[in-house]
Amino acid sequence: MQKFKGLGVAMVTPFSADGSIDIPALEKLTNFLIDGGVDYLVVQGTTGESPVLSKEEKQKTLDVVAKANNGRKPIVFGIGGNNTQSVENDLKTFKLDNVDAILSASPYYNKPTQEGIYQHYKKLTEATELPIILYNVPGRTASNMDAKTTLRLAQDFNNIIAVKEASGSMDQIMEIIHNKPNDFLVISGDDAITLPILSAGGDGVISVVGNGYPYAFGKMVSSCLTGDFETGRKYHYEILPIINPLFSEGNPAGIKESLADQGIMENHVRLPLVSVSEPLKDKIITLGRNINKAFPY
């Protein structure tokens, strides 16, 4: 599972002004990320606005990215939900020939028990032979998948190969890192605390910020993974000031503003999300240009 170490980017979905998927911009973004040195691409995570795309649109984004990628980087595809049977069906009916792993968020809204979360993922392992990356993001799902459940899943199922941890709890994350099987990956789901997670023994990040600054964020991650934390801290503290602004009025509106400033796409999101305010737009642009000035590639 070495190909899922390092920097993975949770790709945004570019839209045209009429709300349709902007295919040329998606192709441009794919090449921008690969040229920037990312280790793998994540299609249709939450940052891709997956809740407001149809199944046909999700398949289309996957197909466009896969064609533009042309086998250069591994691809992770997001398939999740709070209806276990529906997720099972999606795993069986999406065309996943170009997919290297599945990212699947813990069920949201229903607020299942830990046993319910375990049984949900057990069903998913039976529906696909592809590797599965668990995704714990209680800020969105309203329930936390605790360390014991993550470790139980890691130990019981060979095709559960990693967790994207976005609980924000270093205690929980370190418990998983300390007790996990040797070949199980712990991946940061929070850009701001990726450096401390790496220092504790984490394996990388699936990043939002990496959409706009793949080179700088990738250098931070790769430096830490090779033990060069002095260089890692240098990149981390250059990137850190933009992280909170990018999320302060919703994701991915912030990072799309950065990408628009860099000429990758126009900044359009689908309701109920809206574009960032003008003051925040100016702040994001200024901070982003500072990063690219400090670390050009």
N, C-alpha and C positions, 0 to 999 in steps of 0.2 A: 504493500500500500504506500510505497515511497512517493508515488506520483501525486498523492494528496497531501504531502508535506509542503510547507512554504506558503506562498500567497495565492489563494483563490479569490476571485472577484465575483461578487453577487451582482451580475450585470443588470443595468436598468433596461427597460424596454422603451426605445425612442418612439414617439408619436408625432404624426403630422398635425397641422392645425385642425384638420377635420376629425381628429381622434383615431385615425387608422394607424397601423404600425408603419413606421418609416423604415422601409427595408434598406435603402442605401445608408442611412445613418447607423442601423444595426450592424451592417457589414463594416462600416468605418470604425465603429466602436470595437468590434472584434479584433480588427487589425491593430488598432491603437493599443489595446491591452496586450496583445501578443508581442508587438514591437517594444512595449514597455517592460517586458520581462516577466509577466505573471506566470505562475506555475500551472494553473488550471482555471477553467471558466465555469461559472455556475449560472445556469439559465433557469429563469422562472422561480427564483426565490421570492421572498416578500418584496425585495428591492425592485424586482421586475414587474411589480404591481400585479402579481398573479391573481389576487382576489377579483380583479375586474377584467380579466381576460377570459374569453371562451376557451373551451378545450381545443377548438380548431386554431385559434390564435396562438395558444401555447405551443402547439405542434409546429406552427409556422415559424415562430421565433427559434425553436430548436433547430429546425431544418435550415434556416438561414445562417445561424451561427455555425452549425456543423459544416456547411458548404464553404463558408468563408474561412473557417479554421483549417479545413483540409487536412485533418489529422495531426496538426502541429502540437496541440495541447489537449490534455484530457478534458472531458466535458462531464459536469455533474448537472443533473436535471432535477428540478424541484417537483415532487409529487406528494402532496399531503392533504390533510383535511380532518374534519371531526366526524365524518361518517366512514367508519372502517370499511364497510362493504364497498362504498364508492371508490375509496382509495385503492382497494384491491383490484377493482375493475379497471381503474386508470392504469395501474401497473401492467395489466394484461393487454390493454388495448392501444396505448400510445405506441408509436413506432420509435423504438429505442435503440436502433442498430448502431448509432453513433455515440451512445451514452456509456460512460465508464462507471458511473455510480449514481445513486438516487439520494437526494437530500429530502428528508421528510420531517416536518415539524410535528412536535407532540400535539395531540388534539386540543383545539381551542374551544372556548365557550362552554362546552359540556362540563368542564371541570371534573374529569375522571379521577378516581383514586389511583394510587401508584400501581395497584394490581390491574386496573383498567388500562393504564398506559402500557404496562408490560404486555398484556394480552393483545392490545392494538398492534404493537410492533411485531409480536409473534405472528399474527396473521399476515403482515406485510412480508415477512421473510418467506412465508409459504407461497406468496404470489409472484415472486421474482427471484431469479438467480443472480441478479445484479447486486453488487455491494451496496449497503445502505448506510448513510451517514445520519445518525439521530440529530435532531435539532431541538434544543431546549431553550425556549425564549419566553419565559413567564410574563414579561412585560406585554406581550401580545396575546398569549394563550390563556392567561389568567390562572394557570396552574404550573407549578414547578415540578419537573422530573428530578427527583432527588438523586443523590450520588449512588445510593444503594440500588435504585432501579436501573440507572445507567450501567453500573457494574454488573448487575445480574444479566442484563441484555447482552453486554459485551462478552460475558463468559458463556452464555447459553447458545448463541447463534453465530455461526462462522461468517455469515454474510453481513452481520452488523460490524462494521469495521472502524467506526469513528463516531465522535459526538461533536457537533458544533455547539459550544457552551456559551449562552448569552444570558445566564442568570445574574451575572455581575457579582456573584459571591465567590471570592477567592478561596474561602474555606471549602466550599463545595467543590470547586474546580481542582484544588490541590488534593482533596480526598480521592477524586477520580484518578488523577495522575499517579498518585502514590500506590493505588491498589489495582490499577487496570492490568489486563493481560499485556504482555510485551508488544504485541503487534496491533494493539488498539490505539488509535490516534485521538488526541484531545486538541480540538481546533477552536481558537478564539472566535466568538461571535460578537465581540465588542471591540471596535477599533481602538478606543482610548486605553484599554487595559491589555492590549496584545503583548506589549513588552513585558509586563510583569508575569503574564501567563507563560510566555516563552522562557522567562528566567526560572519559572517553577518547574519546567519540563514539558511545556506544551509543544505542539508540532506545527503550528502555523495559525492562519486566520482565513476565514471567509469574510472578505472586507467589502464595505460600501465605499469608503474613501478611496480604495484602490481603483475604482472606476475612473477617477479624475487624475490620480497621481500614482500610477502603477509603478513607475521607476523608483520614486522616493520610498513608497511604502514597501515595495519589494526588497529594496536594499536594507531597510530596517529589519525586515523579517529574516532575510538570508544572513545578515551579519550576526544576529542573535543566535540563529540555529547553528552557526559555526563557532560560537563562543566569543565572538567579538562584540561584547556588549557596550564597549566604549563607542564604537561606530554606530551601533544600534541606537544608543541613547541620543546621539547627534541627530540622526534622522527623526527619531521619535519626537524630540522637542521642537523640531522645525514644523512637523506635521500637526502636533497636538492642538495649536490654537484654532485650527479650522474645524476640528471634529465636532465640538458642540454646536457651532453655528450651522453646520450642515444638517443637523438633526432638529434644530430648535423649532422649525415650522413644518416638520413632517419629512419623512423619507419616502420617495427619493426626490422630492422637490428641490432640496438643497444641492444634492450632487448633480442633478440635471442642470442647475444653473451654472455650476462650474464647467460642466461639459459643453454647455452652450457658449460660454465665454471662450472656450478653447476651439470652437468651430467644429465640434464632433456632431452636434445635433441641436435642434431647437428645444426649448424648455416647455414641453407640454406634458401635463399629467391628466389622468382621468379622475373625475369626481368619484368619491367625495374629497379627494385631494385637490389642492389648488396650488398655484405657483407661489413662491416666497414673496414677501413684501419688498418694496424698493430699498429700504434701509438695509435689510438683511442681504439682499442681492448685492449691493455695493460692498458690504463687508466680506462676503464670500469671494467675490471677484478679487478684491485687494489681497486677502490672505492667500488665495490660490496662486495668484501671480507671484507672490513672495516665495512660495514653495518651488515653483518652476524656475524662478530666478536663482534660487539657492542650489537646486539640483537639476540642471538641464540634462536632457539626454537626446 
